[in-house]
Amino acid sequence: MKPLIRWSIDHHGIVIALSVLLLAAGIWTARDMPVDVFPDLTAPTVTILAEGHGMAPEEMESLVVFPIESAINGVSGVRRVRSASAVGIGVVWVEFDWGVDIYIARQLVAEKLALVAGALPPQVERPVLAPISSIMGEILFFALSSESVDPLTLRTVADTVVRRRLLAVPGVSQVTPIGGAERQFQVVAHPEALRANNVSLTELLDAARGASENASAGIYTEGPQEYVLQVIGRTRAVDEIGESVVAMRGTRPVLIRDVADVREGAALKRGEGSRNGLPAVIVGVQKQPGANTIEVTALLDRELDALQEELPPGITIDRLIFRQADFIQVAVNNVIAALRDGGFLVIEKPWPGMLRGIWGDPKRYREQYWSKFRNIYFAGDGAHRDAKGYFWIMGRIDDVMNVSGHRIGTMEVESALASHGDVAEAAVVGRPDDLTGTAIVAFVTPRIGTRADGELRKSLLDRVSRQIGPIAKPADIRFTDALPKTRSGKIMRRLLRDIAAGRQIVGDTTTLEDYSVLANLRESGEA
């Protein structure tokens, strides 16, 4: 170590130059480093979609999903296979071991699917692989709404214009419209007309299937020229379907319109989308794994700006349904503000009341209040200085919760809750959580005459989200008639933390004014 120190002193110019280069490289790397709400916790997963029109869930499970699972289980590196079956559709999730390249995994699964596809029932379409995505990939939800455009046109625009444009944005994995009305050409048969024309329902179905097809008629050769012949039969209007021939009865053709009504209508809905309580088309956008959420969202915003100008009059795009980039930006801004303006509260010239010490333990007094900063009194609290120069006392530094990597003070959340007009008192603690590290639990005492119901809980969550940010919303709000009163706020928080985590209270409770408060809080949590 001594030779290294001596060399660094003798060549201090080189050391300074290397330090500057290292600092510049760090700044450059930090500037381009992708930031996300959570790390991608999804193991490499390949999703298989299989459609069987008209098949019941039991048939999909036994005739489609089970054969696919059996073939996939033998793939190298597979650790788990899950599936779900519904009316006419089956989904199989194939999870691989950590570290397996997702593209190699998809290749292996595709090879197995090619072998099993021939053994599936004839009405089942060829199974396909869903786009690469993850559970954390939903980065944007926006709404298409209109007061003048009907739901059929709105959904058609979402499927044929908006979806295709957004799928071309780099980093986008999938775009899924929800709601509106899917456009269909519907053939409604009349049993009496079928019987009168001696036409079966099967003949009508075959005619309807073949009513919109183009066919090749080969090649016509004339001298040195060749001409491709094509029969144009693809329909462009409802009336053209009705003119298709179902069968010949002698010399008289029976047309589809003779035995059925042909109309344009909406497909059977299995779900709905709404915005502000009114029908709308909600479009969800998923990113590709590893894509930068902020950059992809910026590209989507530019594309949506262009789409808004090109869409039919009356259709508006509302992007404030859900934007993962906003959560990230708020979190980054909070970190920057905390690093720039936050710190410890210290007092250079304490007044006499601070010098009384701790009775019978002067050593602890020196270590707790005077050891952190030399000759400066440290109160144990954090503080924040705002843009106007005012200091905000953020509470004790040991009363800070680490929620998904964000440092949130208990006093911040308590102040937001207590500022609500229907709240008399509030206390906030952290509870261990497998997903976020710490879950925020709030104990709230409503004012006399206020109902502690779901409406009040929603109003409190909205207030915390507006004043601090969505990341600070409590995971659990428990209403109580009173909070434990002790000589120390630190003791009260320790008791509340034990209750929130469901642990047995074993610490000192001799300073409690009312022991029944703890029992009531425990019962409310268990209920």
Disulfide bonds with the S-S distance in Angstrom:
none
